[in-house]
């Protein structure tokens, strides 16, 4: 009998990405309750290194390697040039306000006390995890008359995010 062929789809739903908070004292990692969506942003500054005669020193070599043979450098540099500067990251989370949630309580305390939290973004679609340290820079709650009570949360990273392969741990106990 022939082996069954299944359709493999390259994309996956956002529900497979979860923001969590880690407690370094207990080793507990808790998903922030009520999550509906989140965005992780990674940006870098640019530093202008333009000069009148500077430029990418091996631009002609690069163009030739790519098959561009009719480009010649000018005697002057009329384009701005940059190098990458410092990087930063942040995470925005929003969702339904949980009636009881240890991770949300930890975030409220961290906001009030100005203490950092360990943030884990779990990506079950690619089996990856990004871990970093961040400060709670916004924690807002909304309560519309005709919809769920909700929250929005901003976490601003301090230092790098570290990526690793995620290996699920099987549940213990009965």
Backbone bond lengths (Angstrom), bond angles and torsions (degrees), N, CA, C in turn:
res aa  C-N    CA-C-N  psi(-1)  N-CA   C-N-CA  omega(-1)  CA-C   N-CA-C  phi
1 X - - - 1.457 - - 1.533 108.94 -
2 X 1.312 116.98 137.34 1.461 122.14 -178.22 1.527 110.62 -71.89
3 X 1.337 114.37 147.82 1.462 119.94 177.84 1.528 109.61 -68.86
4 X 1.316 115.84 138.62 1.464 121.61 -178.91 1.528 110.10 -68.97
5 X 1.316 116.32 134.37 1.458 122.20 178.14 1.522 108.12 -101.64
6 X 1.340 115.62 131.22 1.463 120.61 179.14 1.518 109.38 -115.32
7 X 1.311 116.19 148.12 1.459 121.77 176.58 1.526 107.98 -73.53
8 X 1.329 116.09 131.20 1.462 121.48 177.93 1.522 108.12 -111.75
9 X 1.317 116.17 124.06 1.461 121.91 -177.16 1.525 108.72 -106.84
10 X 1.327 116.63 134.45 1.459 121.68 -174.58 1.530 113.27 -74.97
11 X 1.319 118.30 -28.51 1.461 121.52 -176.79 1.520 110.84 -93.36
12 X 1.320 116.01 164.44 1.458 120.35 176.43 1.523 109.94 -147.75
13 X 1.315 115.28 160.59 1.461 121.75 -176.39 1.525 111.84 -72.32
14 X 1.325 115.25 149.38 1.456 121.70 178.01 1.517 113.80 -63.43
15 X 1.330 117.43 -18.04 1.461 120.92 178.93 1.535 110.92 -61.92
16 X 1.329 116.68 -17.73 1.462 120.65 179.68 1.526 112.92 -84.56
17 X 1.333 117.07 5.00 1.464 121.13 176.23 1.526 107.74 -117.45
18 X 1.314 116.31 125.00 1.464 121.93 -172.71 1.527 109.31 -132.74
19 X 1.338 116.60 134.51 1.458 121.39 175.02 1.521 108.12 -93.92
20 X 1.334 114.59 131.96 1.465 120.88 -177.42 1.529 109.95 -129.93
21 X 1.315 114.93 161.35 1.458 122.98 176.58 1.524 107.36 -118.37
22 X 1.337 116.55 134.61 1.466 120.83 -179.98 1.524 109.65 -106.79
23 X 1.322 116.36 137.19 1.460 123.21 175.10 1.522 107.46 -99.97
24 X 1.335 116.99 110.42 1.462 120.76 -176.85 1.524 112.94 -67.27
25 X 1.327 117.39 -25.76 1.468 120.11 -178.72 1.520 112.56 -75.38
26 X 1.326 116.74 -36.03 1.468 119.68 -177.26 1.527 112.72 -105.40
27 X 1.330 117.08 -14.42 1.461 120.24 -176.11 1.520 112.85 77.70
28 X 1.320 116.92 7.13 1.459 122.05 -178.66 1.528 110.33 -81.23
29 X 1.325 116.27 137.02 1.463 122.11 174.62 1.525 106.98 -117.86
30 X 1.331 116.08 121.93 1.466 121.24 -174.78 1.521 111.22 -120.50
31 X 1.321 116.61 131.28 1.463 120.78 172.69 1.523 108.22 -69.84
32 X 1.333 116.57 140.43 1.462 120.38 175.78 1.523 106.87 -72.08
33 X 1.315 116.80 123.16 1.458 122.08 -175.28 1.515 113.25 -66.27
34 X 1.319 115.89 152.03 1.453 122.74 173.45 1.518 115.66 76.26
35 X 1.329 118.76 7.22 1.469 120.66 -176.01 1.519 112.31 -57.12
36 X 1.318 114.67 133.35 1.464 120.44 173.03 1.522 110.26 -115.40
37 X 1.319 116.50 -36.77 1.458 119.58 178.75 1.521 110.10 -156.85
38 X 1.324 114.79 157.42 1.457 119.56 172.88 1.524 109.53 -152.72
39 X 1.324 113.67 158.06 1.459 121.45 178.43 1.515 107.99 -133.54
40 X 1.318 116.47 130.11 1.458 121.54 173.40 1.523 106.82 -106.84
41 X 1.329 116.26 126.00 1.464 121.14 179.77 1.522 109.40 -115.10
42 X 1.316 115.38 133.06 1.461 120.95 173.88 1.524 106.69 -125.67
43 X 1.322 115.89 122.77 1.455 120.60 -178.20 1.528 109.49 -131.28
44 X 1.320 114.76 163.37 1.462 120.90 176.39 1.519 108.65 -139.41
45 X 1.317 115.63 143.79 1.454 120.82 173.30 1.526 108.53 -72.16
46 X 1.320 115.60 159.47 1.459 119.98 170.26 1.519 107.79 -118.24
47 X 1.313 115.53 145.49 1.457 121.70 178.54 1.522 107.27 -115.47
48 X 1.321 115.88 123.79 1.462 121.24 -179.28 1.530 108.93 -73.28
49 X 1.321 116.84 120.17 1.464 122.17 179.42 1.536 110.32 -118.64
50 X 1.335 116.13 24.17 1.465 121.20 -177.04 1.526 111.08 -66.73
51 X 1.326 115.38 141.10 1.462 122.23 171.45 1.528 107.76 -137.40
52 X 1.317 116.23 167.22 1.469 120.06 -179.58 1.523 112.12 -66.15
53 X 1.300 116.94 -37.51 1.467 120.18 -175.22 1.518 113.14 -114.23
54 X 1.321 116.13 0.78 1.466 119.35 -177.19 1.509 111.58 -73.29
55 X 1.255 115.16 -149.82 1.452 120.30 179.40 1.516 109.76 132.39
56 X 1.307 114.46 177.68 1.458 119.28 175.80 1.522 105.54 -73.97
57 X 1.302 116.23 115.58 1.458 121.60 -169.42 1.522 113.88 -61.11
58 X 1.312 117.70 -30.76 1.469 120.18 -178.04 1.530 112.00 -113.99
59 X 1.337 117.00 32.83 1.466 121.28 -177.75 1.533 111.70 -59.55
60 X 1.331 117.34 -43.02 1.466 119.46 -178.49 1.532 110.46 -65.31
61 X 1.317 116.89 -39.57 1.475 120.90 177.22 1.532 110.74 -61.23
62 X 1.329 116.34 -42.10 1.472 120.90 179.41 1.526 110.25 -64.78
63 X 1.333 117.34 -46.57 1.467 120.93 -179.65 1.529 110.91 -61.65
64 X 1.324 117.24 -43.07 1.467 121.28 178.92 1.521 110.70 -61.51
65 X 1.326 116.22 -42.54 1.469 120.64 179.54 1.529 111.20 -62.42
66 X 1.340 116.96 -30.17 1.464 122.14 179.10 1.527 112.49 -88.92
67 X 1.332 117.19 2.89 1.458 120.56 177.01 1.514 114.82 90.45
68 X 1.333 118.45 6.61 1.465 121.97 177.91 1.530 106.55 -90.23
69 X 1.323 116.18 107.69 1.469 119.49 -174.73 1.522 113.70 -106.58
70 X 1.339 117.67 -11.35 1.464 119.77 -176.56 1.528 113.56 -99.25
71 X 1.332 118.68 12.26 1.469 121.63 178.83 1.522 109.18 -96.54
72 X 1.320 116.49 133.38 1.467 121.92 178.10 1.524 108.58 -128.93
73 X 1.322 117.84 139.59 1.467 120.01 178.75 1.530 111.22 -69.11
74 X 1.348 115.09 151.22 1.463 121.24 177.75 1.529 109.19 -88.86
75 X 1.321 115.28 168.90 1.469 121.27 176.79 1.532 111.09 -76.38
76 X 1.312 116.23 -15.02 1.460 121.77 -179.14 1.530 108.00 -133.66
77 X 1.309 115.59 165.30 1.466 121.17 -178.16 1.521 108.37 -110.27
78 X 1.335 118.52 111.61 1.462 121.01 -179.72 1.531 112.57 -108.74
79 X 1.319 116.64 20.15 1.465 121.56 175.17 1.521 109.47 -120.22
80 X 1.317 115.26 144.32 1.458 119.60 173.22 1.521 108.69 -73.00
81 X 1.315 115.16 150.25 1.461 120.58 177.96 1.518 108.80 -135.25
82 X 1.314 114.09 148.78 1.458 120.45 -173.76 1.520 110.94 -135.70
83 X 1.315 113.86 158.08 1.456 121.22 164.09 1.525 106.59 -123.14
84 X 1.307 115.60 159.48 1.465 119.40 -179.74 1.524 109.59 -76.25
85 X 1.331 115.12 136.35 1.457 121.34 177.86 1.523 110.75 -101.36
86 X 1.310 115.79 -147.29 1.462 120.52 -177.43 1.523 111.35 -70.02
87 X 1.325 114.12 147.95 1.463 121.31 -178.99 1.529 109.53 -104.38
88 X 1.340 115.07 159.02 1.459 120.53 173.86 1.519 109.00 -150.41
89 X 1.323 115.63 161.39 1.464 120.45 177.87 1.518 108.95 -141.77
90 X 1.324 114.63 155.98 1.462 120.68 176.23 1.520 108.45 -152.23
91 X 1.316 115.02 160.03 1.457 121.78 178.29 1.520 108.50 -131.47
92 X 1.321 115.87 130.58 1.466 122.90 175.67 1.524 107.00 -111.90
93 X 1.329 116.63 128.41 1.466 121.55 -179.35 1.521 107.86 -127.54
94 X 1.331 117.01 140.24 1.462 120.19 172.79 1.516 108.67 -141.14
95 X 1.321 114.18 156.59 1.452 117.62 -179.44 1.506 112.78 177.99
96 X 1.322 114.55 -168.22 1.461 122.11 177.48 1.525 107.99 -80.08
97 X 1.311 116.30 133.11 1.461 121.17 -178.86 1.522 109.56 -65.29
98 X 1.346 117.82 119.44 1.464 119.37 -179.13 1.527 110.94 -74.96
99 X 1.328 116.65 141.63 1.467 119.71 178.57 1.523 110.81 -72.47
100 X 1.311 117.16 -27.13 1.459 121.93 178.20 1.524 107.35 -154.24
101 X 1.337 117.48 121.09 1.456 120.05 -177.21 1.525 109.42 -159.32
102 X 1.328 117.16 119.37 1.465 122.18 -177.46 1.529 111.63 -63.78
103 X 1.334 117.91 -39.25 1.464 120.44 -179.79 1.527 110.57 -65.21
104 X 1.327 117.47 -42.54 1.463 120.98 179.47 1.530 109.95 -64.36
105 X 1.339 116.74 -40.69 1.469 120.66 176.88 1.530 110.87 -60.66
106 X 1.330 116.77 -40.45 1.467 121.56 177.95 1.521 110.42 -62.73
107 X 1.334 116.98 -41.43 1.460 121.14 179.12 1.525 111.67 -65.72
108 X 1.339 116.96 -40.66 1.473 120.19 177.02 1.523 110.76 -61.31
109 X 1.329 117.02 -44.49 1.466 120.95 179.41 1.532 110.74 -64.65
110 X 1.324 117.32 -41.22 1.465 121.03 179.43 1.527 110.82 -63.68
111 X 1.323 116.98 -39.38 1.461 120.85 177.40 1.530 110.11 -63.14
112 X 1.324 116.33 -49.70 1.471 120.78 -177.90 1.527 112.30 -62.63
113 X 1.324 116.99 -38.06 1.466 121.40 -174.96 1.525 113.66 -93.76
114 X 1.326 117.35 -7.79 1.457 120.26 -179.08 1.518 113.46 69.08
115 X 1.326 116.30 27.80 1.465 120.05 -179.07 1.530 110.43 -99.60
116 X 1.327 116.80 148.33 1.466 119.31 179.46 1.520 111.86 -75.89
117 X 1.326 115.26 160.09 1.466 122.15 175.38 1.528 108.26 -125.35
118 X 1.327 115.62 154.95 1.459 120.93 174.20 1.524 107.12 -91.33
119 X 1.323 116.27 123.75 1.462 122.50 -176.07 1.524 109.17 -110.19
120 X 1.326 115.28 132.67 1.464 121.82 175.83 1.517 107.80 -121.59
121 X 1.334 116.64 124.18 1.457 120.03 171.88 1.522 106.44 -104.92
122 X 1.315 115.20 111.54 1.457 122.01 -177.28 1.522 109.25 -94.02
123 X 1.328 116.55 126.70 1.461 122.85 -179.63 1.526 107.85 -116.93
124 X 1.328 116.11 95.08 1.463 121.29 -177.64 1.527 112.49 -76.80
125 X 1.322 117.48 -12.49 1.460 120.62 175.82 1.517 111.94 -73.57
126 X 1.325 116.23 -35.00 1.465 121.08 179.81 1.519 112.51 -112.87
127 X 1.341 116.26 0.40 1.468 122.51 -178.22 1.536 110.52 55.50
128 X 1.343 115.10 50.87 1.464 122.80 178.83 1.517 108.75 -127.46
129 X 1.319 115.54 157.10 1.457 121.49 175.81 1.519 108.06 -138.67
130 X 1.337 116.21 136.14 1.461 122.48 173.39 1.517 107.03 -112.20
131 X 1.320 116.38 129.52 1.465 121.59 -177.58 1.524 108.59 -124.21
132 X 1.329 116.25 135.74 1.456 120.78 177.19 1.517 110.79 -157.07
133 X 1.302 115.33 173.69 1.466 122.24 178.86 1.524 107.14 -108.45
134 X 1.334 116.10 135.84 1.464 120.03 -175.51 1.522 110.97 -145.02
135 X 1.321 114.20 161.52 1.459 121.85 171.94 1.520 108.70 -106.47
136 X 1.322 115.76 144.91 1.464 121.22 174.56 1.526 106.27 -78.96
137 X 1.329 117.11 111.07 1.462 120.74 -177.16 1.525 112.83 -105.65
138 X 1.328 116.82 -9.20 1.465 121.08 171.62 1.516 108.05 -153.85
139 X 1.312 115.89 137.14 1.464 122.18 174.66 1.525 106.30 -145.20
140 X 1.324 116.16 96.92 1.464 121.96 -175.77 1.518 110.08 -113.00
141 X 1.329 115.41 147.55 1.462 121.26 176.13 1.521 108.57 -125.84
142 X 1.325 115.86 143.66 1.461 120.45 177.42 1.519 108.82 -130.56
143 X 1.328 115.60 149.96 1.462 120.58 -178.19 1.524 110.12 -140.44
144 X 1.339 117.96 77.83 1.463 120.18 178.02 1.527 110.80 -70.11
145 X 1.311 116.73 153.81 1.463 121.32 -177.94 1.526 112.32 -67.09
146 X 1.338 116.74 -28.84 1.463 119.64 -171.60 1.532 114.26 -118.66
147 X 1.331 117.02 23.43 1.460 119.29 -178.40 1.525 109.37 -152.11
148 X 1.308 115.72 177.04 1.460 120.86 178.81 1.519 111.45 -63.55
149 X 1.323 116.15 145.69 1.456 119.79 168.11 1.521 106.06 -67.26
150 X 1.325 116.41 138.11 1.457 118.95 -174.44 1.512 112.56 -135.04
151 X 1.324 114.41 173.30 1.456 121.06 176.91 1.522 109.37 -139.01
152 X 1.322 114.98 158.05 1.459 121.26 167.75 1.520 106.62 -135.48
153 X 1.305 114.42 144.24 1.452 121.83 -169.66 1.516 108.69 -138.22
154 X 1.335 116.95 134.69 1.463 121.41 174.12 1.516 108.58 -119.38
155 X 1.312 115.35 128.18 1.461 122.59 176.86 1.522 107.35 -116.90
156 X 1.334 117.10 120.94 1.460 121.45 -179.46 1.515 108.72 -105.77
157 X 1.331 115.22 119.26 1.458 121.04 -175.67 1.513 112.62 -67.66
158 X 1.333 115.36 147.01 1.455 122.30 172.16 1.521 106.19 -125.87
159 X 1.310 116.68 111.11 1.460 120.83 -172.90 1.521 110.32 90.55
160 X 1.331 116.38 -174.94 1.468 120.55 -174.12 1.521 113.36 -79.52
161 X 1.323 115.04 163.17 1.461 122.49 165.27 1.523 105.87 -97.12
162 X 1.316 115.89 138.40 1.461 121.42 179.10 1.524 107.77 -108.37
163 X 1.321 116.56 130.46 1.469 121.23 179.33 1.516 109.91 -101.76
164 X 1.321 114.80 144.47 1.461 119.99 175.18 1.522 109.02 -150.66
165 X 1.321 115.25 162.33 1.456 121.32 174.14 1.519 107.70 -73.16
166 X 1.317 116.46 136.48 1.463 120.98 179.32 1.520 109.27 -94.75
167 X 1.315 115.17 125.57 1.461 121.46 176.11 1.524 106.83 -115.85
168 X 1.332 117.89 112.50 1.468 120.17 -178.33 1.526 111.44 -61.50
169 X 1.316 115.04 142.93 1.456 121.29 174.92 1.518 107.72 -99.87
170 X 1.340 117.15 123.98 1.466 117.73 179.96 1.526 111.12 -63.41
171 X 1.324 117.24 146.96 1.463 120.37 178.65 1.528 110.67 -61.80
172 X 1.325 114.80 147.19 1.465 119.68 176.85 1.513 109.60 -107.25
173 X 1.305 116.62 159.85 1.465 120.72 177.69 1.509 111.90 89.56
174 X 1.327 114.07 -171.51 1.472 119.78 -174.66 1.489 112.51 -85.95
